[in-house]
Amino acid sequence: MGIAADIVIIVVAALFGGLIAQRMRQPLILGYILAGVLIGPFTGGAVTDVHDVEKLAEIGVALLLFALGLEFSLKELQPVKYVALVGGPIQILLTIGYGFLVGRWLGWETVPSLWLGGIASLSSTMVILKTLMNQGMMGTLSSRVMIGILIVQDLAVVPLMIMLPQLSDPASGLPVLGIAAVKSIAFLLVMFFIGTRLLPWLLAIVARLNSRELFLLTITAIGLGIGYA
């Protein structure tokens, strides 16, 4: 039916899913997920073009992550920084190891087992954030600890996405893996500089123009642009 019709179907389905979840006193995100499953291409739903759905998902993820960044600042996480910086990596490494052992127990090879552990070690930041907001727990010490660990997980996505594919080609050796690690660190440093220095300066300039439309367009362009990059 085309991507425009798919968008309408997705939004309407999300509305009904959210209403049902609200009536059942469940997090709205569960209603959204259930609605997506029911109308998706793998359950005989109305949205059948997988390629279009992937495009919509990529745009949605970019905007959701940008919105996530607007919810809190690094200063708010100062009291729990040591818990996050120490506990986050420990949790990731232990979960990767546990996933690796489960994969080997299932008879998988080394690389697929590492992929299983890597996937299991990461949480959905937006799902947890929305759950905390719905329960009124934002701003509490426990929520800050969870958000701090989630940020560490989000940062770990970059090196994992760069390094895990290299493990699929053992013949490339450690030098290629080392280059991949350097790339991931460089990317994180550049994004940190842009997010803490360049973007606040740019948004301050746009805000002084007193145009709500330009400000909305700017943050949309930033969210999608960085996602594309």
GIWO-V122607 format. One record per residue. N is the residue number from 0. RES is the residue in one small letter. OMEGA is omega in degrees with one decimal (NA if undefined). Layout:
N & RES & OMEGA
N & RES & OMEGA
This chain:
0 & m & -179.3
1 & g & -174.0
2 & i & 179.2
3 & a & 178.3
4 & a & 178.2
5 & d & 179.3
6 & i & 179.5
7 & v & -179.7
8 & i & -178.2
9 & i & -178.6
10 & v & -180.0
11 & v & 178.8
12 & a & 178.2
13 & a & 178.0
14 & l & -179.7
15 & f & 177.9
16 & g & 178.0
17 & g & 178.8
18 & l & 179.4
19 & i & 179.2
20 & a & 179.7
21 & q & 179.1
22 & r & -179.5
23 & m & 179.7
24 & r & 177.0
25 & q & 176.9
26 & p & -178.4
27 & l & -176.6
28 & i & 178.0
29 & l & 176.7
30 & g & 178.2
31 & y & -178.8
32 & i & 179.8
33 & l & 178.2
34 & a & 179.0
35 & g & 178.1
36 & v & -175.7
37 & l & -178.3
38 & i & -175.8
39 & g & -175.5
40 & p & -176.1
41 & f & 177.5
42 & t & 179.4
43 & g & -178.2
44 & g & -175.7
45 & a & 179.7
46 & v & -172.4
47 & t & -177.1
48 & d & -177.1
49 & v & -177.5
50 & h & 178.5
51 & d & 178.6
52 & v & 178.2
53 & e & 177.3
54 & k & 179.1
55 & l & -178.9
56 & a & 180.0
57 & e & 177.5
58 & i & -179.7
59 & g & 180.0
60 & v & 179.6
61 & a & -179.3
62 & l & 179.9
63 & l & 179.6
64 & l & 176.7
65 & f & 177.5
66 & a & 177.6
67 & l & 179.0
68 & g & 179.0
69 & l & -173.8
70 & e & -176.4
71 & f & 178.3
72 & s & 179.3
73 & l & -179.9
74 & k & -179.5
75 & e & -178.0
76 & l & -179.5
77 & q & -177.3
78 & p & -175.8
79 & v & -173.7
80 & k & -178.4
81 & y & 176.3
82 & v & -178.0
83 & a & -175.3
84 & l & 178.2
85 & v & -177.0
86 & g & -179.4
87 & g & 178.3
88 & p & 178.3
89 & i & 178.8
90 & q & -179.0
91 & i & -177.9
92 & l & 179.6
93 & l & -179.5
94 & t & 175.8
95 & i & 178.1
96 & g & 178.8
97 & y & 177.8
98 & g & 177.6
99 & f & 179.8
100 & l & 178.0
101 & v & 179.0
102 & g & 179.0
103 & r & 178.4
104 & w & 177.1
105 & l & 179.0
106 & g & 179.3
107 & w & 175.4
108 & e & -173.3
109 & t & -175.4
110 & v & 175.9
111 & p & 178.2
112 & s & 176.4
113 & l & 176.4
114 & w & 178.5
115 & l & 178.9
116 & g & 179.4
117 & g & 179.3
118 & i & -177.3
119 & a & -175.7
120 & s & -175.6
121 & l & 178.9
122 & s & 175.8
123 & s & -177.2
124 & t & -176.5
125 & m & 178.5
126 & v & -179.1
127 & i & -179.8
128 & l & 179.0
129 & k & 178.0
130 & t & 177.8
131 & l & 179.8
132 & m & -179.4
133 & n & -179.3
134 & q & 178.5
135 & g & -176.3
136 & m & -179.7
137 & m & 180.0
138 & g & 178.2
139 & t & -178.8
140 & l & -179.0
141 & s & 179.6
142 & s & 178.5
143 & r & 177.0
144 & v & 179.8
145 & m & -179.4
146 & i & 177.5
147 & g & 178.1
148 & i & 178.0
149 & l & 178.1
150 & i & 176.9
151 & v & 177.7
152 & q & 179.5
153 & d & 177.4
154 & l & -179.7
155 & a & 178.6
156 & v & -175.5
157 & v & 178.3
158 & p & 179.0
159 & l & -179.6
160 & m & -178.9
161 & i & -172.6
162 & m & -177.1
163 & l & 176.8
164 & p & 178.7
165 & q & 178.8
166 & l & 178.5
167 & s & 179.7
168 & d & -175.5
169 & p & -178.0
170 & a & -178.7
171 & s & 174.7
172 & g & -177.3
173 & l & 179.8
174 & p & 179.6
175 & v & 178.1
176 & l & 177.4
177 & g & 177.2
178 & i & 178.2
179 & a & 178.6
180 & a & 178.1
181 & v & 178.2
182 & k & -178.3
183 & s & 179.3
184 & i & 179.1
185 & a & 179.5
186 & f & -179.4
187 & l & 179.3
188 & l & 179.0
189 & v & 179.4
190 & m & 178.0
191 & f & 178.6
192 & f & -179.9
193 & i & -176.3
194 & g & -176.4
195 & t & -176.7
196 & r & -172.0
197 & l & -175.2
198 & l & 176.2
199 & p & 178.0
200 & w & 179.8
201 & l & -179.5
202 & l & 177.6
203 & a & 178.2
204 & i & -179.4
205 & v & -179.1
206 & a & -180.0
207 & r & 177.7
208 & l & 177.3
209 & n & 177.5
210 & s & 179.5
211 & r & -178.3
212 & e & 179.2
213 & l & 179.6
214 & f & 178.1
215 & l & 179.0
216 & l & -179.2
217 & t & -177.3
218 & i & 175.5
219 & t & 178.6
220 & a & 178.9
221 & i & -179.5
222 & g & -179.7
223 & l & -177.9
224 & g & 179.3
225 & i & 175.9
226 & g & 178.0
227 & y & 179.7
228 & a & NA
